[in-house]
Amino acid sequence: MTEQMHSLTVSAQTELRALQAELQDLRDRVEQGARHDAVEWLRPDADRARASVMNLLRYLHFRRSDLRLLQKRLSNQGLSSLGRSEGHLLHDLDRVLALLSGVLDGQWHPPQPDSGPCIDEGEALLSGNTQHLFGAHRDGAGVYIMVTLPSSAAEDGELVSAMIRSGMDCARINGAHDDPVVWNRMIEQVRQASAALGRPCRIYMDLPGPKLRTAPVHAAPIFAIHPTRDASGRVIAPAEVVLASARTPESTDPEILPVTAEIYDDLKVGGRIRFRDTRGRMREIEIIGRDLADRWKGRIWHTAYLEPGMPCRWWGPSATPGDRREGCFGPFPERPGFLLVHPQEQLLLTRNSQPGIPAQPDAPEPLARMGRIGLSSPEVIDDLAVGHRVFIDDGKIGAVVESLIPEGAVLRITRARAEGEKVRGEKGLNFPDSLLRLPALTEQDLEMLDLAAHTADIIGYSFIRTADDMATLMAELDRRGNRSVPVVAKIETAQAVRNLPEILLTTLPRRPVGVMVARGDLAVEIGPERLAEIQEEILWLCEAAHVPVIWATQVLESLARKGTPTRSEITDAAMGVRAECVMLNKGPYICRAIETLRDIMQRMNAHQHKKTARLRALHW
């Protein structure tokens, strides 16, 4: 018996022997399962990704058991708990087994040659794959910064230059907005600014994907006027209204109140326009002067709702009752309409994309008594079932499918404010419980791909759901002659979360791949309570596959939009150091947001690397 064994108590020897046996059994199961799965997933020509594919397969089998008690027992003995082994799993298992063998048997058995990447090799694989996507880092190492370009970037070269100087490493073009002409101009501006500054900046083009949206709602040509109120609802300042003659082009501006020409031509300072609004309430507009465009301007102290053709009376500042004359308002340009829904009400999701119609409570026909709204892809109605959840407008409105009828799906509203929520057109729809049979790529995606395949450095795939979806995208890229451009799987549906391992295993052997944690739609799909948990799991799986992660959605959003960050945003941004790239959205203060994020990332990089805390000297 070795000297080490003599120094161990019987109970310690027993525990170490038990740990050795359990770890060896765990290693055998992990390796056996991974080799079995490799027959399906490891392509003969996948030499570049072989180590990453095998490590991911091992990690998936490793995480099939609850290892929390085993981790605690390992830590109690001063051994690695395997809690940071994502990128080099089998090597870490073999290292712990070798240590146990050295203590118990006096023999050191180094990890076997086929133990997969060691710690340094795993980190090198992830670093290399990250550089395939984003290029060399401007600081040598650290987290990359991606920024969504505003439409104005197509013509504002100075803005693009300022963003690159501030720290933008990758410019994102959102395919859900603008058109190929604008996208091409954005690309030109980024390429020119990058070359002029001598700082690399990659182009990331986001395919819009099969985003489901509500159909338009019948327009409501109502002109609403609201005075300023304090927090208690008291009016503290009148509303100012700009008027125009109904016969002028200005009358089509939705912010301008049109009146008949006879009224407009006779207006004077101090004059009055009196009317009853749509609710029957008497209201009065006082004419106070002209604006900078020489249009008459009035003020009103009470809320009012006007509709086209509404009659009114007007008179001058010194008019007698006999001088009062009659006219009318309008016509008004149509404004986007909305449906107002309340908790426990019904809403019909129709099998067409026709404009929505508000509920008619007094209608004799039951279907007419509920509001109805269409959706952009009505065929998904066939994929719904009673009890499935439906979310509208980023989860502001929640519902459940109550019944399926020939006209569509009858929803029961389960989440809405008591005073009601507005359902407008072009708002997102999420069906987290339904397996939707949507096309992998829309016509809009394919049109954008014609450009992106030849101009983008990275292509993002929105609303991916399955490995077959990714295979379709890669086939379309191959068809366009591009077999090497990196692709990014945007994980924003519950289905994509479930299928993430297969998506990675399908893509890794064929081309560089990244993953974006698109936390907006993802939070709606899985519930905000699970978002933190799921984004952690995505980070772990991607590290096991040596795949770079993009941390996205609402990062420093208040700073980018309003110039001041919230405290929680700073903490959230700091958590982004766990990823390889952090994405910011556009806003008036975007350069300040980029600079702030870069500063946060540089500071946090000294304290954290993936899941590992770095013990830099504290400065108090």
C-alpha positions as CSV (number, residue, x, y, z in Angstrom):
1,M,0.0,0.0,0.0
2,T,1.4,3.4,-0.9
3,E,2.4,6.2,1.5
4,Q,-0.7,8.2,0.4
5,M,-3.0,5.3,1.3
6,H,-1.4,5.0,4.8
7,S,-2.2,8.7,5.4
8,L,-5.9,8.3,4.4
9,T,-8.6,7.3,6.8
10,V,-10.7,4.3,6.1
11,S,-13.8,6.4,5.4
12,A,-11.8,8.7,3.0
13,Q,-10.4,5.7,1.1
14,T,-14.0,4.3,0.9
15,E,-15.3,7.6,-0.5
16,L,-12.5,8.0,-3.0
17,R,-12.9,4.4,-4.2
18,A,-16.6,5.0,-4.6
19,L,-16.0,8.2,-6.6
20,Q,-13.5,6.4,-8.8
21,A,-16.0,3.7,-9.6
22,E,-18.8,6.2,-10.3
23,L,-16.6,8.4,-12.5
24,Q,-15.3,5.4,-14.5
25,D,-18.9,4.2,-15.0
26,L,-19.9,7.7,-16.0
27,R,-17.0,8.0,-18.5
28,D,-17.8,4.7,-20.0
29,R,-21.5,5.6,-20.5
30,V,-20.6,9.0,-22.0
31,E,-18.0,7.6,-24.4
32,Q,-20.2,4.6,-25.4
33,G,-23.2,6.9,-26.1
34,A,-21.1,9.5,-28.0
35,R,-19.5,6.8,-30.3
36,H,-23.0,5.4,-31.0
37,D,-24.4,8.8,-32.0
38,A,-21.3,9.7,-34.0
39,V,-22.3,7.1,-36.6
40,E,-25.3,9.3,-37.4
41,W,-23.7,12.8,-37.0
42,L,-20.0,12.6,-37.9
43,R,-19.6,13.0,-41.6
44,P,-16.6,11.3,-43.3
45,D,-15.3,14.7,-44.5
46,A,-15.8,16.5,-41.2
47,D,-12.2,16.5,-40.1
48,R,-12.4,20.2,-39.2
49,A,-15.3,19.8,-36.8
50,R,-14.6,16.2,-35.6
51,A,-13.3,17.2,-32.2
52,S,-16.2,19.7,-31.6
53,V,-18.8,17.2,-32.8
54,M,-17.5,14.5,-30.5
55,N,-17.2,16.8,-27.5
56,L,-20.8,18.0,-28.0
57,L,-22.0,14.4,-28.2
58,R,-20.1,13.5,-25.1
59,Y,-21.5,16.5,-23.2
60,L,-25.1,15.7,-24.2
61,H,-24.7,12.2,-22.7
62,F,-22.9,13.7,-19.7
63,R,-25.8,16.0,-18.9
64,R,-28.5,13.3,-19.1
65,S,-28.0,12.6,-15.4
66,D,-28.5,14.8,-12.4
67,L,-24.8,15.2,-11.3
68,R,-25.3,17.7,-8.4
69,L,-24.6,15.3,-5.6
70,L,-21.6,13.8,-7.4
71,Q,-20.2,17.4,-7.9
72,K,-20.5,18.2,-4.2
73,R,-18.7,14.9,-3.2
74,L,-15.9,15.7,-5.7
75,S,-15.5,19.2,-4.3
76,N,-15.5,17.9,-0.8
77,Q,-12.4,15.9,-1.7
78,G,-10.6,18.9,-3.3
79,L,-11.2,17.5,-6.8
80,S,-12.7,19.2,-9.9
81,S,-16.5,19.3,-9.8
82,L,-16.5,19.1,-13.6
83,G,-18.7,22.3,-13.6
84,R,-16.6,24.1,-16.1
85,S,-15.8,21.2,-18.4
86,E,-18.0,22.1,-21.4
87,G,-15.3,22.6,-24.0
88,H,-13.1,19.7,-22.9
89,L,-15.3,17.1,-21.1
90,L,-13.5,13.8,-21.6
91,H,-10.1,15.2,-20.8
92,D,-11.4,16.6,-17.5
93,L,-13.0,13.3,-16.6
94,D,-9.7,11.5,-17.3
95,R,-7.7,14.1,-15.3
96,V,-9.9,13.5,-12.2
97,L,-9.7,9.7,-12.7
98,A,-5.9,10.0,-13.0
99,L,-5.7,12.0,-9.8
100,L,-7.8,9.4,-8.0
101,S,-5.6,6.6,-9.4
102,G,-2.5,8.4,-8.2
103,V,-3.8,8.8,-4.7
104,L,-5.4,5.4,-4.3
105,D,-2.9,3.2,-6.3
106,G,0.2,5.3,-6.5
107,Q,0.0,5.3,-10.3
108,W,-0.4,8.3,-12.6
109,H,-2.4,7.6,-15.7
110,P,-2.4,10.6,-18.0
111,P,-5.4,11.3,-20.2
112,Q,-5.5,9.0,-23.2
113,P,-4.7,10.4,-26.7
114,D,-8.4,10.0,-27.7
115,S,-9.7,12.0,-24.7
116,G,-10.6,14.9,-26.9
117,P,-9.4,18.5,-26.5
118,C,-7.7,19.6,-23.3
119,I,-8.5,22.9,-21.7
120,D,-6.1,24.9,-23.9
121,E,-7.2,23.1,-27.1
122,G,-10.9,23.6,-26.3
123,E,-10.4,27.3,-25.8
124,A,-8.3,27.5,-29.0
125,L,-11.1,25.8,-31.0
126,L,-13.7,28.2,-29.7
127,S,-11.4,31.2,-30.3
128,G,-10.7,30.0,-33.9
129,N,-14.4,29.5,-34.7
130,T,-15.1,32.9,-33.3
131,Q,-12.5,34.5,-35.5
132,H,-14.1,32.7,-38.5
133,L,-17.2,34.7,-37.9
134,F,-15.9,38.1,-36.7
135,G,-12.3,38.3,-37.7
136,A,-9.3,39.3,-35.6
137,H,-10.4,41.3,-32.5
138,R,-9.3,45.0,-32.5
139,D,-7.9,44.6,-28.9
140,G,-6.3,41.2,-29.6
141,A,-9.0,39.4,-27.5
142,G,-12.3,40.0,-25.8
143,V,-16.0,40.2,-26.6
144,Y,-17.0,41.5,-30.0
145,I,-19.7,44.2,-30.4
146,M,-22.4,43.9,-33.1
147,V,-24.7,46.9,-33.8
148,T,-27.9,47.0,-35.8
149,L,-27.6,49.7,-38.5
150,P,-30.5,52.3,-38.7
151,S,-31.9,53.1,-42.2
152,S,-30.1,56.4,-42.1
153,A,-26.7,54.6,-42.3
154,A,-27.3,54.1,-46.0
155,E,-26.6,57.7,-46.6
156,D,-24.8,58.9,-43.4
157,G,-21.2,57.8,-43.8
158,E,-20.1,59.8,-40.8
159,L,-22.5,58.0,-38.5
160,V,-21.1,54.6,-39.7
161,S,-17.5,55.9,-39.2
162,A,-18.4,57.1,-35.7
163,M,-19.9,53.7,-34.8
164,I,-16.7,51.9,-35.9
165,R,-14.5,54.4,-34.1
166,S,-16.6,53.8,-30.9
167,G,-16.0,50.1,-31.1
168,M,-18.4,48.4,-33.5
169,D,-16.9,45.2,-34.8
170,C,-19.8,43.9,-36.8
171,A,-22.6,45.8,-38.5
172,R,-26.0,44.1,-38.6
173,I,-28.5,44.7,-41.4
174,N,-32.0,43.7,-40.5
175,G,-33.7,42.1,-43.5
176,A,-37.2,42.8,-42.0
177,H,-36.7,46.5,-42.9
178,D,-35.7,48.5,-45.9
179,D,-34.9,47.0,-49.3
180,P,-31.9,45.8,-51.4
181,V,-31.1,49.3,-52.6
182,V,-30.7,50.5,-49.0
183,W,-28.9,47.3,-47.9
184,N,-26.3,47.8,-50.7
185,R,-25.7,51.4,-49.7
186,M,-25.3,50.3,-46.0
187,I,-22.7,47.7,-47.1
188,E,-20.8,50.3,-49.2
189,Q,-20.8,52.8,-46.2
190,V,-19.4,50.1,-43.8
191,R,-16.8,48.9,-46.3
192,Q,-15.6,52.5,-47.0
193,A,-15.5,53.6,-43.4
194,S,-13.7,50.4,-42.3
195,A,-11.1,50.9,-45.0
196,A,-10.6,54.6,-44.2
197,L,-10.2,54.0,-40.5
198,G,-8.1,50.8,-40.9
199,R,-10.4,49.0,-38.5
200,P,-12.1,45.7,-39.6
201,C,-15.9,45.6,-39.4
202,R,-17.8,42.5,-40.6
203,I,-21.2,42.7,-42.3
204,Y,-24.0,40.5,-40.8
205,M,-27.2,40.2,-42.8
206,D,-30.3,38.9,-40.9
207,L,-32.9,37.0,-43.0
208,P,-36.3,38.0,-41.6
209,G,-37.6,34.4,-41.5
210,P,-41.2,33.3,-41.1
211,K,-42.2,35.9,-38.5
212,L,-46.0,35.6,-37.8
213,R,-47.8,38.8,-37.5
214,T,-51.4,40.0,-37.1
215,A,-53.2,41.3,-40.2
216,P,-54.2,45.0,-40.3
217,V,-57.3,46.2,-38.4
218,H,-59.9,48.2,-40.2
219,A,-58.7,51.8,-40.2
220,A,-60.4,54.2,-37.7
221,P,-60.5,57.8,-39.2
222,I,-60.8,59.3,-35.8
223,F,-58.8,62.5,-34.8
224,A,-58.0,62.4,-31.0
225,I,-56.9,65.4,-29.0
226,H,-55.3,65.0,-25.6
227,P,-54.3,67.9,-23.3
228,T,-51.3,67.4,-20.9
229,R,-52.1,65.8,-17.6
230,D,-50.1,65.3,-14.4
231,A,-49.7,61.9,-12.6
232,S,-53.1,62.4,-10.9
233,G,-54.8,62.9,-14.2
234,R,-55.4,66.7,-13.8
235,V,-55.0,68.8,-16.9
236,I,-51.9,71.0,-16.5
237,A,-51.6,72.4,-20.1
238,P,-53.9,72.6,-23.1
239,A,-53.4,70.6,-26.2
240,E,-52.3,72.6,-29.2
241,V,-53.8,71.8,-32.6
242,V,-52.6,72.8,-36.0
243,L,-55.4,73.3,-38.5
244,A,-55.5,73.2,-42.3
245,S,-58.0,73.7,-45.1
246,A,-59.5,70.4,-46.3
247,R,-58.6,71.4,-49.9
248,T,-54.8,71.5,-49.3
249,P,-52.3,68.7,-49.4
250,E,-51.5,69.4,-45.7
251,S,-54.9,68.0,-44.8
252,T,-53.6,64.5,-45.3
253,D,-51.1,64.8,-42.5
254,P,-52.4,62.7,-39.6
255,E,-51.1,65.3,-37.1
256,I,-53.1,68.2,-38.6
257,L,-56.8,68.8,-38.1
258,P,-58.6,69.6,-41.4
259,V,-61.6,71.9,-41.5
260,T,-63.7,73.0,-44.5
261,A,-62.2,75.9,-46.5
262,E,-65.0,78.3,-45.5
263,I,-64.0,77.9,-41.8
264,Y,-60.3,78.1,-42.4
265,D,-60.3,81.2,-44.6
266,D,-62.4,83.1,-42.0
267,L,-60.3,82.2,-38.8
268,K,-58.9,85.0,-36.7
269,V,-56.9,85.1,-33.4
270,G,-59.3,84.8,-30.5
271,G,-62.0,83.1,-32.6
272,R,-63.7,79.9,-31.5
273,I,-64.7,76.6,-33.0
274,R,-67.3,74.7,-30.9
275,F,-68.5,71.1,-31.5
276,R,-69.8,68.0,-29.8
277,D,-67.3,65.1,-30.0
278,T,-68.0,61.5,-30.7
279,R,-69.1,61.0,-27.1
280,G,-71.5,63.9,-27.2
281,R,-69.4,66.2,-25.1
282,M,-69.2,69.9,-25.9
283,R,-65.7,71.1,-26.8
284,E,-64.2,74.3,-27.9
285,I,-61.0,75.2,-29.8
286,E,-59.6,78.7,-29.3
287,I,-57.5,80.1,-32.2
288,I,-54.2,81.5,-30.7
289,G,-52.1,82.4,-33.8
290,R,-50.1,80.8,-36.6
291,D,-47.2,78.4,-36.5
292,L,-43.8,78.7,-38.3
293,A,-45.4,77.3,-41.5
294,D,-48.1,80.1,-41.3
295,R,-50.9,77.6,-40.4
296,W,-53.6,78.5,-38.0
297,K,-53.1,77.1,-34.5
298,G,-55.6,76.5,-31.7
299,R,-55.7,75.2,-28.2
300,I,-58.2,73.1,-26.3
301,W,-58.4,72.2,-22.6
302,H,-60.3,68.9,-22.8
303,T,-59.9,65.6,-24.5
304,A,-61.9,65.3,-27.7
305,Y,-62.5,62.7,-30.4
306,L,-63.6,63.9,-33.8
307,E,-64.8,62.0,-36.9
308,P,-65.1,63.1,-40.6
309,G,-68.1,65.3,-41.3
310,M,-68.6,66.2,-37.6
311,P,-70.5,69.6,-37.6
312,C,-69.2,72.6,-35.8
313,R,-69.9,76.3,-35.3
314,W,-67.3,79.0,-35.5
315,W,-67.2,82.8,-34.8
316,G,-64.7,85.6,-34.6
317,P,-63.4,87.3,-31.4
318,S,-66.1,90.0,-31.4
319,A,-68.9,88.2,-33.1
320,T,-72.5,88.3,-31.9
321,P,-74.7,85.2,-31.7
322,G,-76.1,86.0,-35.1
323,D,-72.6,86.0,-36.7
324,R,-72.0,82.3,-35.8
325,R,-71.7,80.1,-38.8
326,E,-71.8,76.3,-39.3
327,G,-69.3,74.0,-41.0
328,C,-67.6,70.6,-40.4
329,F,-64.3,68.8,-39.8
330,G,-62.5,66.5,-42.2
331,P,-62.0,64.5,-44.1
332,F,-59.3,62.8,-42.0
333,P,-56.6,60.5,-43.3
334,E,-57.1,56.9,-42.1
335,R,-55.1,55.9,-39.1
336,P,-54.2,52.3,-38.2
337,G,-57.1,50.8,-36.3
338,F,-57.0,48.4,-33.3
339,L,-59.2,46.0,-31.4
340,L,-59.6,46.4,-27.7
341,V,-59.6,43.1,-25.8
342,H,-60.2,42.4,-22.1
343,P,-59.5,39.4,-19.9
344,Q,-61.8,36.5,-20.5
345,E,-63.1,37.9,-23.7
346,Q,-63.1,35.8,-26.9
347,L,-61.2,36.7,-30.0
348,L,-61.4,34.9,-33.4
349,L,-58.1,34.3,-35.2
350,T,-59.4,33.9,-38.7
351,R,-58.2,31.7,-41.5
352,N,-57.5,34.7,-43.8
353,S,-55.4,37.9,-43.7
354,Q,-58.4,40.2,-44.1
355,P,-58.5,43.4,-41.9
356,G,-59.6,42.8,-38.3
357,I,-63.1,43.8,-37.1
358,P,-64.0,45.0,-33.6
359,A,-66.5,43.0,-31.5
360,Q,-70.2,43.9,-31.8
361,P,-71.7,43.0,-28.5
362,D,-75.3,43.5,-29.6
363,A,-75.0,41.5,-32.8
364,P,-77.5,38.6,-33.1
365,E,-74.8,36.3,-34.7
366,P,-72.5,34.7,-32.0
367,L,-69.4,35.1,-34.2
368,A,-70.1,38.8,-34.7
369,R,-70.1,39.4,-31.0
370,M,-66.4,38.6,-30.7
371,G,-63.6,40.6,-32.3
372,R,-61.8,39.0,-35.2
373,I,-58.3,39.4,-36.6
374,G,-56.3,37.7,-39.3
375,L,-52.7,36.7,-39.5
376,S,-49.9,36.8,-42.0
377,S,-49.8,33.0,-42.6
378,P,-53.4,31.7,-42.0
379,E,-52.4,28.1,-42.7
380,V,-50.9,27.8,-39.2
381,I,-54.5,27.6,-37.8
382,D,-54.4,24.0,-38.9
383,D,-51.4,23.4,-36.6
384,L,-53.2,24.6,-33.5
385,A,-55.1,22.5,-30.9
386,V,-57.4,23.3,-28.1
387,G,-55.4,24.4,-25.0
388,H,-52.5,25.7,-27.0
389,R,-51.2,29.1,-25.9
390,V,-51.1,32.2,-28.1
391,F,-49.2,35.4,-27.4
392,I,-49.7,38.7,-29.2
393,D,-47.4,41.8,-29.4
394,D,-44.3,40.5,-27.6
395,G,-46.5,38.8,-25.0
396,K,-48.5,41.8,-23.9
397,I,-51.6,39.8,-24.7
398,G,-51.9,36.2,-23.8
399,A,-54.7,33.8,-24.9
400,V,-55.5,30.1,-25.1
401,V,-57.2,28.2,-28.0
402,E,-60.7,27.5,-26.8
403,S,-62.1,25.9,-29.9
404,L,-61.4,25.4,-33.6
405,I,-64.2,26.2,-36.1
406,P,-64.3,26.5,-39.9
407,E,-63.8,30.2,-39.6
408,G,-60.6,29.9,-37.5
409,A,-59.4,29.5,-33.9
410,V,-61.5,30.9,-31.1
411,L,-59.2,32.4,-28.4
412,R,-60.0,33.1,-24.8
413,I,-58.0,36.1,-23.6
414,T,-56.0,35.2,-20.4
415,R,-53.5,38.1,-20.2
416,A,-54.5,41.7,-20.6
417,R,-55.0,44.7,-18.4
418,A,-58.4,45.2,-16.9
419,E,-58.9,48.4,-18.9
420,G,-58.1,46.5,-22.1
421,E,-55.2,46.0,-24.5
422,K,-55.0,47.2,-28.0
423,V,-54.5,44.6,-30.7
424,R,-53.0,46.3,-33.8
425,G,-51.9,45.1,-37.2
426,E,-48.3,43.9,-37.9
427,K,-47.8,42.8,-34.3
428,G,-45.9,39.5,-33.6
429,L,-47.7,36.3,-32.8
430,N,-46.2,33.4,-30.9
431,F,-47.5,29.8,-30.6
432,P,-45.1,28.1,-28.1
433,D,-47.1,24.9,-27.8
434,S,-47.7,24.3,-31.5
435,L,-45.5,22.6,-34.1
436,L,-45.9,25.0,-37.0
437,R,-45.4,23.6,-40.5
438,L,-44.1,26.8,-42.0
439,P,-41.7,27.0,-44.9
440,A,-38.0,27.1,-43.8
441,L,-37.4,30.1,-45.9
442,T,-39.9,32.7,-47.2
443,E,-39.8,34.3,-50.6
444,Q,-38.5,37.4,-48.9
445,D,-35.7,35.3,-47.4
446,L,-34.7,33.9,-50.7
447,E,-34.6,37.3,-52.4
448,M,-32.4,38.7,-49.6
449,L,-30.2,35.6,-49.9
450,D,-29.5,36.4,-53.5
451,L,-27.7,39.5,-52.2
452,A,-26.4,38.2,-48.9
453,A,-24.7,35.2,-50.4
454,H,-22.3,37.5,-52.4
455,T,-21.9,40.5,-50.0
456,A,-22.3,39.4,-46.4
457,D,-19.6,38.1,-44.1
458,I,-22.2,36.4,-41.9
459,I,-25.8,35.4,-42.5
460,G,-28.3,35.2,-39.7
461,Y,-31.3,32.8,-39.8
462,S,-34.3,34.2,-38.0
463,F,-37.0,31.9,-36.5
464,I,-35.1,28.7,-37.3
465,R,-36.9,25.7,-35.7
466,T,-35.2,22.4,-36.8
467,A,-32.0,21.0,-38.2
468,D,-33.9,20.5,-41.5
469,D,-34.4,24.3,-41.7
470,M,-30.6,24.8,-41.4
471,A,-30.0,22.2,-44.0
472,T,-32.4,24.1,-46.3
473,L,-30.5,27.3,-45.8
474,M,-27.1,25.7,-46.5
475,A,-28.5,24.1,-49.6
476,E,-29.7,27.5,-50.9
477,L,-26.3,29.0,-50.2
478,D,-24.6,26.1,-52.0
479,R,-26.9,26.7,-54.9
480,R,-25.8,30.3,-55.0
481,G,-22.1,29.3,-55.1
482,N,-21.2,30.1,-51.5
483,R,-20.1,27.1,-49.5
484,S,-18.1,28.9,-46.8
485,V,-20.0,31.9,-45.5
486,P,-20.7,31.5,-41.7
487,V,-24.3,31.2,-40.6
488,V,-25.9,32.1,-37.3
489,A,-28.9,30.2,-35.9
490,K,-31.1,32.7,-34.0
491,I,-32.7,30.8,-31.2
492,E,-36.0,32.6,-30.6
493,T,-38.6,29.8,-30.4
494,A,-39.3,27.0,-28.0
495,Q,-38.9,24.5,-30.8
496,A,-35.5,25.8,-31.7
497,V,-34.4,25.4,-28.0
498,R,-35.4,21.8,-28.1
499,N,-33.7,21.2,-31.4
500,L,-30.5,23.1,-30.7
501,P,-28.2,20.1,-30.5
502,E,-29.4,18.7,-33.8
503,I,-29.0,22.2,-35.4
504,L,-25.4,22.4,-34.2
505,L,-24.6,18.9,-35.2
506,T,-26.0,19.4,-38.7
507,T,-24.1,22.7,-39.3
508,L,-20.7,22.1,-37.7
509,P,-19.3,19.7,-40.2
510,R,-20.3,21.9,-43.2
511,R,-19.5,25.5,-42.4
512,P,-18.7,27.9,-39.6
513,V,-21.7,28.5,-37.3
514,G,-22.7,30.8,-34.5
515,V,-25.8,31.0,-32.3
516,M,-27.7,34.2,-31.3
517,V,-29.7,34.1,-28.1
518,A,-32.6,36.3,-29.4
519,R,-34.1,37.0,-26.0
520,G,-37.2,39.0,-27.2
521,D,-39.3,36.3,-28.9
522,L,-37.6,33.6,-26.9
523,A,-38.9,35.1,-23.6
524,V,-42.4,35.2,-25.0
525,E,-42.1,31.6,-26.2
526,I,-40.7,30.0,-23.0
527,G,-41.9,32.5,-20.5
528,P,-39.8,35.3,-18.9
529,E,-39.3,33.1,-15.8
530,R,-37.4,30.5,-17.7
531,L,-35.3,32.9,-19.9
532,A,-32.3,33.1,-17.5
533,E,-32.2,29.3,-17.2
534,I,-32.5,28.6,-20.9
535,Q,-29.9,31.2,-22.0
536,E,-27.5,29.5,-19.6
537,E,-28.2,26.1,-21.2
538,I,-27.6,27.6,-24.6
539,L,-24.3,29.0,-23.5
540,W,-23.2,25.6,-22.1
541,L,-24.2,23.6,-25.3
542,C,-22.5,26.1,-27.6
543,E,-19.3,26.1,-25.5
544,A,-19.3,22.3,-25.7
545,A,-19.6,22.6,-29.5
546,H,-16.9,25.3,-29.5
547,V,-19.5,27.6,-31.2
548,P,-19.5,31.4,-30.6
549,V,-22.6,32.9,-29.0
550,I,-24.2,36.3,-29.7
551,W,-25.9,37.9,-26.6
552,A,-28.8,39.9,-28.0
553,T,-32.0,41.9,-27.4
554,Q,-32.4,45.1,-25.3
555,V,-28.8,45.3,-24.3
556,L,-28.3,48.9,-23.0
557,E,-31.5,49.8,-24.8
558,S,-32.4,52.8,-22.6
559,L,-28.9,54.2,-23.1
560,A,-29.1,53.8,-26.9
561,R,-32.5,55.3,-27.1
562,K,-32.6,57.9,-24.3
563,G,-29.0,58.5,-23.4
564,T,-29.1,57.1,-19.8
565,P,-28.9,53.4,-18.9
566,T,-30.8,51.7,-16.1
567,R,-28.9,49.9,-13.4
568,S,-30.3,46.5,-14.4
569,E,-29.1,47.1,-18.0
570,I,-25.6,47.6,-16.8
571,T,-25.7,44.3,-15.0
572,D,-27.2,42.6,-18.0
573,A,-24.6,44.0,-20.3
574,A,-21.9,42.8,-17.9
575,M,-23.3,39.2,-18.1
576,G,-22.7,39.4,-21.8
577,V,-19.0,38.8,-21.2
578,R,-20.0,35.1,-21.0
579,A,-20.7,35.2,-24.8
580,E,-18.3,35.9,-27.6
581,C,-20.3,38.8,-29.0
582,V,-22.9,41.3,-27.7
583,M,-25.5,42.9,-29.9
584,L,-26.8,46.5,-29.5
585,N,-29.9,47.9,-31.3
586,K,-30.0,51.3,-33.0
587,G,-30.8,54.5,-31.3
588,P,-30.0,58.3,-31.2
589,Y,-27.2,57.6,-28.6
590,I,-25.8,54.5,-30.1
591,C,-22.2,55.6,-30.2
592,R,-22.4,56.3,-26.4
593,A,-23.9,52.9,-25.9
594,I,-21.1,51.2,-27.9
595,E,-18.4,53.0,-25.9
596,T,-20.1,52.1,-22.6
597,L,-20.4,48.5,-23.6
598,R,-16.8,48.3,-24.7
599,D,-15.7,49.7,-21.4
600,I,-17.9,47.2,-19.5
601,M,-16.6,44.3,-21.5
602,Q,-12.9,45.3,-21.0
603,R,-13.5,45.5,-17.3
604,M,-15.4,42.3,-17.0
605,N,-12.9,40.4,-19.1
606,A,-10.4,40.8,-16.3
607,H,-12.9,39.2,-13.9
608,Q,-14.7,36.5,-15.9
609,H,-14.0,34.0,-18.7
610,K,-17.1,32.0,-19.6
611,K,-18.1,30.3,-16.3
612,T,-14.8,30.8,-14.7
613,A,-14.1,33.7,-12.3
614,R,-10.7,35.3,-12.8
615,L,-9.1,36.4,-9.5
616,R,-7.6,39.7,-10.4
617,A,-6.2,41.7,-7.5
618,L,-9.1,43.7,-5.9
619,H,-8.8,47.5,-5.9
620,W,-10.5,49.0,-2.9
